[in-house]
Amino acid sequence: MTMMRTEIETRRKRYAMQRLSLAMKRLIQVDSADERIMATRWVVAWGRAVGERRFEPMWHESVTQALAASARSQNAASRAQ
């Protein structure tokens, strides 16, 4: 039974690491602030699944920067009108 549980956990972790890799590739390739926020959330979620807690600070920093950029662009657009 222990062997079976270990195999299942190994498969789950391997799957989560594959998804984390895909999420990180997507994050690198995004163009808009909204896409960056969503991609960062997926990186954090899959990072947690594989036990990587170091992605959490990165998420907060990225979201803060994206929200600030979005607010600046909205302010600029409203001033232009």
Residue pairs with C-beta under 8 A, 6 or more apart in sequence:
12 49
13 49
13 50
13 51
16 46
16 49
16 50
17 46
17 50
19 42
19 46
19 49
20 43
20 46
20 47
20 49
20 50
20 52
23 39
23 42
23 43
23 45
23 46
24 43
26 39
26 42
27 36
27 39
27 40
27 42
27 43
30 36
30 39
33 66
33 67
33 69
33 70
34 66
34 70
36 62
36 66
37 62
37 63
37 66
40 58
40 59
40 62
40 63
41 59
43 55
43 58
43 59
44 55
44 56
44 58
44 59
47 53
47 54
47 55
47 56
48 55
48 56
